[in-house]
Amino acid sequence: MLFFYLYLMIKKRCDWCVGDIQYENYHDQEWGVPCYEAQKLFEFLILETFQAGLSWITVLRKRPHFHRAFDQFQAAKMAVYDLKKKARLMEDPGIIRNRQKIEAAVRNAQAFLSLDEKYGFGNFLWEAVGGRPQTNSYKTISEIPPYTPVAEKLSKTLKKEGFAFVGPTVIYAFMQATGMVNDHLVSCYRYGEI
């Protein structure tokens, strides 16, 4: 058992998560794992829009509060948030209180419901990468681009479908988080596992 814990402590991870146990757990268990479930994809999209301009660890630490504040990311409930609910969200210290991002979350819930009904949200998103994860081979964090042409195209498509706060950088971070691309560094133990 001691050997297992020592192994976990010396695993080579992507540099961005090292040193914070919550970050490392997220990296080890979620980041880059292919996700096809519409509800989970919607959650990640909402969280990524709130992350825009901030560090992901900020959102990660507030994630339980986001779940509570946004009705467990149930799009049907979020799509009908009224002024009163939005005002309560603006007063909630457990989330990122940004009026534009809150408005975007409501708009994105509405767009999600429409898109999910037409195509299936997961199918629609994964079509952007041909239905399977794209695997990159980056050796350092500095090699990873802020976005790619695929993210740029998906961003434009989502905007046409009514989504807000979904620029190419947000979408690329979303694609990384949901495993549409494998951007674990080649030296990271998760690179080969995913």
MODELLER restraints for C-alpha pairs under 7 A, 6 or more apart:
rsr = mdl.restraints
at = mdl.atoms
rsr.add(forms.Gaussian(group=physical.xy_distance, feature=features.Distance(at['CA:11:A'], at['CA:189:A']), mean=6.63, stdev=0.5))
rsr.add(forms.Gaussian(group=physical.xy_distance, feature=features.Distance(at['CA:12:A'], at['CA:187:A']), mean=6.71, stdev=0.5))
rsr.add(forms.Gaussian(group=physical.xy_distance, feature=features.Distance(at['CA:12:A'], at['CA:188:A']), mean=5.14, stdev=0.5))
rsr.add(forms.Gaussian(group=physical.xy_distance, feature=features.Distance(at['CA:12:A'], at['CA:189:A']), mean=5.86, stdev=0.5))
rsr.add(forms.Gaussian(group=physical.xy_distance, feature=features.Distance(at['CA:13:A'], at['CA:188:A']), mean=4.49, stdev=0.5))
rsr.add(forms.Gaussian(group=physical.xy_distance, feature=features.Distance(at['CA:13:A'], at['CA:189:A']), mean=6.22, stdev=0.5))
rsr.add(forms.Gaussian(group=physical.xy_distance, feature=features.Distance(at['CA:14:A'], at['CA:184:A']), mean=6.23, stdev=0.5))
rsr.add(forms.Gaussian(group=physical.xy_distance, feature=features.Distance(at['CA:14:A'], at['CA:185:A']), mean=5.83, stdev=0.5))
rsr.add(forms.Gaussian(group=physical.xy_distance, feature=features.Distance(at['CA:14:A'], at['CA:188:A']), mean=5.54, stdev=0.5))
rsr.add(forms.Gaussian(group=physical.xy_distance, feature=features.Distance(at['CA:17:A'], at['CA:23:A']), mean=5.16, stdev=0.5))
rsr.add(forms.Gaussian(group=physical.xy_distance, feature=features.Distance(at['CA:17:A'], at['CA:24:A']), mean=5.30, stdev=0.5))
rsr.add(forms.Gaussian(group=physical.xy_distance, feature=features.Distance(at['CA:17:A'], at['CA:27:A']), mean=6.73, stdev=0.5))
rsr.add(forms.Gaussian(group=physical.xy_distance, feature=features.Distance(at['CA:18:A'], at['CA:24:A']), mean=6.15, stdev=0.5))
rsr.add(forms.Gaussian(group=physical.xy_distance, feature=features.Distance(at['CA:23:A'], at['CA:57:A']), mean=6.70, stdev=0.5))
rsr.add(forms.Gaussian(group=physical.xy_distance, feature=features.Distance(at['CA:28:A'], at['CA:190:A']), mean=6.95, stdev=0.5))
rsr.add(forms.Gaussian(group=physical.xy_distance, feature=features.Distance(at['CA:31:A'], at['CA:176:A']), mean=6.98, stdev=0.5))
rsr.add(forms.Gaussian(group=physical.xy_distance, feature=features.Distance(at['CA:31:A'], at['CA:177:A']), mean=4.64, stdev=0.5))
rsr.add(forms.Gaussian(group=physical.xy_distance, feature=features.Distance(at['CA:31:A'], at['CA:178:A']), mean=6.59, stdev=0.5))
rsr.add(forms.Gaussian(group=physical.xy_distance, feature=features.Distance(at['CA:31:A'], at['CA:179:A']), mean=6.98, stdev=0.5))
rsr.add(forms.Gaussian(group=physical.xy_distance, feature=features.Distance(at['CA:32:A'], at['CA:176:A']), mean=5.45, stdev=0.5))
rsr.add(forms.Gaussian(group=physical.xy_distance, feature=features.Distance(at['CA:32:A'], at['CA:177:A']), mean=4.94, stdev=0.5))
rsr.add(forms.Gaussian(group=physical.xy_distance, feature=features.Distance(at['CA:32:A'], at['CA:178:A']), mean=5.44, stdev=0.5))
rsr.add(forms.Gaussian(group=physical.xy_distance, feature=features.Distance(at['CA:32:A'], at['CA:179:A']), mean=3.83, stdev=0.5))
rsr.add(forms.Gaussian(group=physical.xy_distance, feature=features.Distance(at['CA:32:A'], at['CA:181:A']), mean=6.88, stdev=0.5))
rsr.add(forms.Gaussian(group=physical.xy_distance, feature=features.Distance(at['CA:32:A'], at['CA:182:A']), mean=5.65, stdev=0.5))
rsr.add(forms.Gaussian(group=physical.xy_distance, feature=features.Distance(at['CA:33:A'], at['CA:178:A']), mean=5.91, stdev=0.5))
rsr.add(forms.Gaussian(group=physical.xy_distance, feature=features.Distance(at['CA:33:A'], at['CA:179:A']), mean=4.58, stdev=0.5))
rsr.add(forms.Gaussian(group=physical.xy_distance, feature=features.Distance(at['CA:33:A'], at['CA:194:A']), mean=6.47, stdev=0.5))
rsr.add(forms.Gaussian(group=physical.xy_distance, feature=features.Distance(at['CA:34:A'], at['CA:178:A']), mean=5.40, stdev=0.5))
rsr.add(forms.Gaussian(group=physical.xy_distance, feature=features.Distance(at['CA:34:A'], at['CA:179:A']), mean=3.90, stdev=0.5))
rsr.add(forms.Gaussian(group=physical.xy_distance, feature=features.Distance(at['CA:34:A'], at['CA:180:A']), mean=6.11, stdev=0.5))
rsr.add(forms.Gaussian(group=physical.xy_distance, feature=features.Distance(at['CA:35:A'], at['CA:41:A']), mean=6.84, stdev=0.5))
rsr.add(forms.Gaussian(group=physical.xy_distance, feature=features.Distance(at['CA:35:A'], at['CA:178:A']), mean=5.23, stdev=0.5))
rsr.add(forms.Gaussian(group=physical.xy_distance, feature=features.Distance(at['CA:35:A'], at['CA:179:A']), mean=6.30, stdev=0.5))
rsr.add(forms.Gaussian(group=physical.xy_distance, feature=features.Distance(at['CA:36:A'], at['CA:122:A']), mean=5.26, stdev=0.5))
rsr.add(forms.Gaussian(group=physical.xy_distance, feature=features.Distance(at['CA:37:A'], at['CA:122:A']), mean=6.14, stdev=0.5))
rsr.add(forms.Gaussian(group=physical.xy_distance, feature=features.Distance(at['CA:38:A'], at['CA:121:A']), mean=5.45, stdev=0.5))
rsr.add(forms.Gaussian(group=physical.xy_distance, feature=features.Distance(at['CA:38:A'], at['CA:122:A']), mean=5.10, stdev=0.5))
rsr.add(forms.Gaussian(group=physical.xy_distance, feature=features.Distance(at['CA:43:A'], at['CA:73:A']), mean=5.86, stdev=0.5))
rsr.add(forms.Gaussian(group=physical.xy_distance, feature=features.Distance(at['CA:44:A'], at['CA:174:A']), mean=6.61, stdev=0.5))
rsr.add(forms.Gaussian(group=physical.xy_distance, feature=features.Distance(at['CA:45:A'], at['CA:174:A']), mean=6.22, stdev=0.5))
rsr.add(forms.Gaussian(group=physical.xy_distance, feature=features.Distance(at['CA:46:A'], at['CA:105:A']), mean=6.13, stdev=0.5))
rsr.add(forms.Gaussian(group=physical.xy_distance, feature=features.Distance(at['CA:47:A'], at['CA:59:A']), mean=6.88, stdev=0.5))
rsr.add(forms.Gaussian(group=physical.xy_distance, feature=features.Distance(at['CA:48:A'], at['CA:170:A']), mean=6.11, stdev=0.5))
rsr.add(forms.Gaussian(group=physical.xy_distance, feature=features.Distance(at['CA:48:A'], at['CA:174:A']), mean=6.17, stdev=0.5))
rsr.add(forms.Gaussian(group=physical.xy_distance, feature=features.Distance(at['CA:49:A'], at['CA:101:A']), mean=6.83, stdev=0.5))
rsr.add(forms.Gaussian(group=physical.xy_distance, feature=features.Distance(at['CA:49:A'], at['CA:165:A']), mean=5.83, stdev=0.5))
rsr.add(forms.Gaussian(group=physical.xy_distance, feature=features.Distance(at['CA:49:A'], at['CA:166:A']), mean=6.64, stdev=0.5))
rsr.add(forms.Gaussian(group=physical.xy_distance, feature=features.Distance(at['CA:49:A'], at['CA:170:A']), mean=6.42, stdev=0.5))
rsr.add(forms.Gaussian(group=physical.xy_distance, feature=features.Distance(at['CA:50:A'], at['CA:96:A']), mean=6.85, stdev=0.5))
rsr.add(forms.Gaussian(group=physical.xy_distance, feature=features.Distance(at['CA:50:A'], at['CA:101:A']), mean=6.06, stdev=0.5))
rsr.add(forms.Gaussian(group=physical.xy_distance, feature=features.Distance(at['CA:51:A'], at['CA:59:A']), mean=6.04, stdev=0.5))
rsr.add(forms.Gaussian(group=physical.xy_distance, feature=features.Distance(at['CA:52:A'], at['CA:170:A']), mean=6.38, stdev=0.5))
rsr.add(forms.Gaussian(group=physical.xy_distance, feature=features.Distance(at['CA:62:A'], at['CA:94:A']), mean=6.19, stdev=0.5))
rsr.add(forms.Gaussian(group=physical.xy_distance, feature=features.Distance(at['CA:62:A'], at['CA:95:A']), mean=5.94, stdev=0.5))
rsr.add(forms.Gaussian(group=physical.xy_distance, feature=features.Distance(at['CA:65:A'], at['CA:94:A']), mean=5.30, stdev=0.5))
rsr.add(forms.Gaussian(group=physical.xy_distance, feature=features.Distance(at['CA:65:A'], at['CA:95:A']), mean=6.09, stdev=0.5))
rsr.add(forms.Gaussian(group=physical.xy_distance, feature=features.Distance(at['CA:66:A'], at['CA:95:A']), mean=5.80, stdev=0.5))
rsr.add(forms.Gaussian(group=physical.xy_distance, feature=features.Distance(at['CA:67:A'], at['CA:73:A']), mean=6.30, stdev=0.5))
rsr.add(forms.Gaussian(group=physical.xy_distance, feature=features.Distance(at['CA:69:A'], at['CA:89:A']), mean=6.93, stdev=0.5))
rsr.add(forms.Gaussian(group=physical.xy_distance, feature=features.Distance(at['CA:70:A'], at['CA:78:A']), mean=6.70, stdev=0.5))
rsr.add(forms.Gaussian(group=physical.xy_distance, feature=features.Distance(at['CA:75:A'], at['CA:109:A']), mean=4.77, stdev=0.5))
rsr.add(forms.Gaussian(group=physical.xy_distance, feature=features.Distance(at['CA:75:A'], at['CA:113:A']), mean=6.78, stdev=0.5))
rsr.add(forms.Gaussian(group=physical.xy_distance, feature=features.Distance(at['CA:78:A'], at['CA:106:A']), mean=5.57, stdev=0.5))
rsr.add(forms.Gaussian(group=physical.xy_distance, feature=features.Distance(at['CA:78:A'], at['CA:109:A']), mean=5.95, stdev=0.5))
rsr.add(forms.Gaussian(group=physical.xy_distance, feature=features.Distance(at['CA:79:A'], at['CA:106:A']), mean=5.09, stdev=0.5))
rsr.add(forms.Gaussian(group=physical.xy_distance, feature=features.Distance(at['CA:79:A'], at['CA:107:A']), mean=6.73, stdev=0.5))
rsr.add(forms.Gaussian(group=physical.xy_distance, feature=features.Distance(at['CA:79:A'], at['CA:109:A']), mean=4.94, stdev=0.5))
rsr.add(forms.Gaussian(group=physical.xy_distance, feature=features.Distance(at['CA:79:A'], at['CA:110:A']), mean=4.88, stdev=0.5))
rsr.add(forms.Gaussian(group=physical.xy_distance, feature=features.Distance(at['CA:81:A'], at['CA:106:A']), mean=6.70, stdev=0.5))
rsr.add(forms.Gaussian(group=physical.xy_distance, feature=features.Distance(at['CA:89:A'], at['CA:97:A']), mean=6.98, stdev=0.5))
rsr.add(forms.Gaussian(group=physical.xy_distance, feature=features.Distance(at['CA:90:A'], at['CA:97:A']), mean=5.06, stdev=0.5))
rsr.add(forms.Gaussian(group=physical.xy_distance, feature=features.Distance(at['CA:90:A'], at['CA:98:A']), mean=6.92, stdev=0.5))
rsr.add(forms.Gaussian(group=physical.xy_distance, feature=features.Distance(at['CA:90:A'], at['CA:99:A']), mean=6.75, stdev=0.5))
rsr.add(forms.Gaussian(group=physical.xy_distance, feature=features.Distance(at['CA:104:A'], at['CA:164:A']), mean=5.29, stdev=0.5))
rsr.add(forms.Gaussian(group=physical.xy_distance, feature=features.Distance(at['CA:104:A'], at['CA:165:A']), mean=6.34, stdev=0.5))
rsr.add(forms.Gaussian(group=physical.xy_distance, feature=features.Distance(at['CA:107:A'], at['CA:163:A']), mean=6.50, stdev=0.5))
rsr.add(forms.Gaussian(group=physical.xy_distance, feature=features.Distance(at['CA:107:A'], at['CA:164:A']), mean=6.88, stdev=0.5))
rsr.add(forms.Gaussian(group=physical.xy_distance, feature=features.Distance(at['CA:108:A'], at['CA:163:A']), mean=4.96, stdev=0.5))
rsr.add(forms.Gaussian(group=physical.xy_distance, feature=features.Distance(at['CA:108:A'], at['CA:164:A']), mean=6.34, stdev=0.5))
rsr.add(forms.Gaussian(group=physical.xy_distance, feature=features.Distance(at['CA:111:A'], at['CA:161:A']), mean=6.48, stdev=0.5))
rsr.add(forms.Gaussian(group=physical.xy_distance, feature=features.Distance(at['CA:111:A'], at['CA:162:A']), mean=5.42, stdev=0.5))
rsr.add(forms.Gaussian(group=physical.xy_distance, feature=features.Distance(at['CA:111:A'], at['CA:163:A']), mean=5.85, stdev=0.5))
rsr.add(forms.Gaussian(group=physical.xy_distance, feature=features.Distance(at['CA:112:A'], at['CA:121:A']), mean=6.99, stdev=0.5))
rsr.add(forms.Gaussian(group=physical.xy_distance, feature=features.Distance(at['CA:115:A'], at['CA:121:A']), mean=5.99, stdev=0.5))
rsr.add(forms.Gaussian(group=physical.xy_distance, feature=features.Distance(at['CA:126:A'], at['CA:132:A']), mean=6.93, stdev=0.5))
rsr.add(forms.Gaussian(group=physical.xy_distance, feature=features.Distance(at['CA:128:A'], at['CA:150:A']), mean=6.89, stdev=0.5))
rsr.add(forms.Gaussian(group=physical.xy_distance, feature=features.Distance(at['CA:128:A'], at['CA:154:A']), mean=6.64, stdev=0.5))
rsr.add(forms.Gaussian(group=physical.xy_distance, feature=features.Distance(at['CA:129:A'], at['CA:180:A']), mean=6.91, stdev=0.5))
rsr.add(forms.Gaussian(group=physical.xy_distance, feature=features.Distance(at['CA:132:A'], at['CA:180:A']), mean=6.90, stdev=0.5))
rsr.add(forms.Gaussian(group=physical.xy_distance, feature=features.Distance(at['CA:133:A'], at['CA:179:A']), mean=6.22, stdev=0.5))
rsr.add(forms.Gaussian(group=physical.xy_distance, feature=features.Distance(at['CA:133:A'], at['CA:180:A']), mean=4.51, stdev=0.5))
rsr.add(forms.Gaussian(group=physical.xy_distance, feature=features.Distance(at['CA:133:A'], at['CA:181:A']), mean=5.06, stdev=0.5))
rsr.add(forms.Gaussian(group=physical.xy_distance, feature=features.Distance(at['CA:133:A'], at['CA:182:A']), mean=6.70, stdev=0.5))
rsr.add(forms.Gaussian(group=physical.xy_distance, feature=features.Distance(at['CA:134:A'], at['CA:180:A']), mean=6.27, stdev=0.5))
rsr.add(forms.Gaussian(group=physical.xy_distance, feature=features.Distance(at['CA:134:A'], at['CA:181:A']), mean=4.53, stdev=0.5))
rsr.add(forms.Gaussian(group=physical.xy_distance, feature=features.Distance(at['CA:134:A'], at['CA:182:A']), mean=6.13, stdev=0.5))
rsr.add(forms.Gaussian(group=physical.xy_distance, feature=features.Distance(at['CA:135:A'], at['CA:181:A']), mean=5.73, stdev=0.5))
rsr.add(forms.Gaussian(group=physical.xy_distance, feature=features.Distance(at['CA:135:A'], at['CA:182:A']), mean=4.73, stdev=0.5))
rsr.add(forms.Gaussian(group=physical.xy_distance, feature=features.Distance(at['CA:135:A'], at['CA:183:A']), mean=6.91, stdev=0.5))
rsr.add(forms.Gaussian(group=physical.xy_distance, feature=features.Distance(at['CA:136:A'], at['CA:182:A']), mean=5.97, stdev=0.5))
rsr.add(forms.Gaussian(group=physical.xy_distance, feature=features.Distance(at['CA:136:A'], at['CA:183:A']), mean=5.80, stdev=0.5))
rsr.add(forms.Gaussian(group=physical.xy_distance, feature=features.Distance(at['CA:137:A'], at['CA:185:A']), mean=6.74, stdev=0.5))
rsr.add(forms.Gaussian(group=physical.xy_distance, feature=features.Distance(at['CA:137:A'], at['CA:186:A']), mean=5.83, stdev=0.5))
rsr.add(forms.Gaussian(group=physical.xy_distance, feature=features.Distance(at['CA:138:A'], at['CA:144:A']), mean=6.59, stdev=0.5))
rsr.add(forms.Gaussian(group=physical.xy_distance, feature=features.Distance(at['CA:138:A'], at['CA:183:A']), mean=7.00, stdev=0.5))
rsr.add(forms.Gaussian(group=physical.xy_distance, feature=features.Distance(at['CA:138:A'], at['CA:185:A']), mean=5.20, stdev=0.5))
rsr.add(forms.Gaussian(group=physical.xy_distance, feature=features.Distance(at['CA:138:A'], at['CA:186:A']), mean=6.04, stdev=0.5))
rsr.add(forms.Gaussian(group=physical.xy_distance, feature=features.Distance(at['CA:139:A'], at['CA:185:A']), mean=5.32, stdev=0.5))
rsr.add(forms.Gaussian(group=physical.xy_distance, feature=features.Distance(at['CA:139:A'], at['CA:186:A']), mean=5.66, stdev=0.5))
rsr.add(forms.Gaussian(group=physical.xy_distance, feature=features.Distance(at['CA:139:A'], at['CA:187:A']), mean=6.82, stdev=0.5))
rsr.add(forms.Gaussian(group=physical.xy_distance, feature=features.Distance(at['CA:140:A'], at['CA:185:A']), mean=6.49, stdev=0.5))
rsr.add(forms.Gaussian(group=physical.xy_distance, feature=features.Distance(at['CA:146:A'], at['CA:169:A']), mean=5.59, stdev=0.5))
rsr.add(forms.Gaussian(group=physical.xy_distance, feature=features.Distance(at['CA:147:A'], at['CA:168:A']), mean=5.80, stdev=0.5))
rsr.add(forms.Gaussian(group=physical.xy_distance, feature=features.Distance(at['CA:147:A'], at['CA:169:A']), mean=5.10, stdev=0.5))
rsr.add(forms.Gaussian(group=physical.xy_distance, feature=features.Distance(at['CA:147:A'], at['CA:172:A']), mean=5.18, stdev=0.5))
rsr.add(forms.Gaussian(group=physical.xy_distance, feature=features.Distance(at['CA:151:A'], at['CA:168:A']), mean=5.24, stdev=0.5))
rsr.add(forms.Gaussian(group=physical.xy_distance, feature=features.Distance(at['CA:151:A'], at['CA:171:A']), mean=5.72, stdev=0.5))
rsr.add(forms.Gaussian(group=physical.xy_distance, feature=features.Distance(at['CA:151:A'], at['CA:172:A']), mean=5.26, stdev=0.5))
rsr.add(forms.Gaussian(group=physical.xy_distance, feature=features.Distance(at['CA:152:A'], at['CA:168:A']), mean=4.65, stdev=0.5))
rsr.add(forms.Gaussian(group=physical.xy_distance, feature=features.Distance(at['CA:155:A'], at['CA:166:A']), mean=5.79, stdev=0.5))
rsr.add(forms.Gaussian(group=physical.xy_distance, feature=features.Distance(at['CA:155:A'], at['CA:167:A']), mean=5.57, stdev=0.5))
rsr.add(forms.Gaussian(group=physical.xy_distance, feature=features.Distance(at['CA:155:A'], at['CA:168:A']), mean=5.34, stdev=0.5))
rsr.add(forms.Gaussian(group=physical.xy_distance, feature=features.Distance(at['CA:155:A'], at['CA:171:A']), mean=6.20, stdev=0.5))
rsr.add(forms.Gaussian(group=physical.xy_distance, feature=features.Distance(at['CA:175:A'], at['CA:181:A']), mean=5.87, stdev=0.5))
rsr.add(forms.Gaussian(group=physical.xy_distance, feature=features.Distance(at['CA:176:A'], at['CA:182:A']), mean=6.36, stdev=0.5))
rsr.add(forms.Gaussian(group=physical.xy_distance, feature=features.Distance(at['CA:176:A'], at['CA:183:A']), mean=6.35, stdev=0.5))
rsr.add(forms.Gaussian(group=physical.xy_distance, feature=features.Distance(at['CA:184:A'], at['CA:190:A']), mean=6.67, stdev=0.5))
rsr.add(forms.Gaussian(group=physical.xy_distance, feature=features.Distance(at['CA:184:A'], at['CA:191:A']), mean=5.10, stdev=0.5))
rsr.add(forms.Gaussian(group=physical.xy_distance, feature=features.Distance(at['CA:185:A'], at['CA:191:A']), mean=6.38, stdev=0.5))
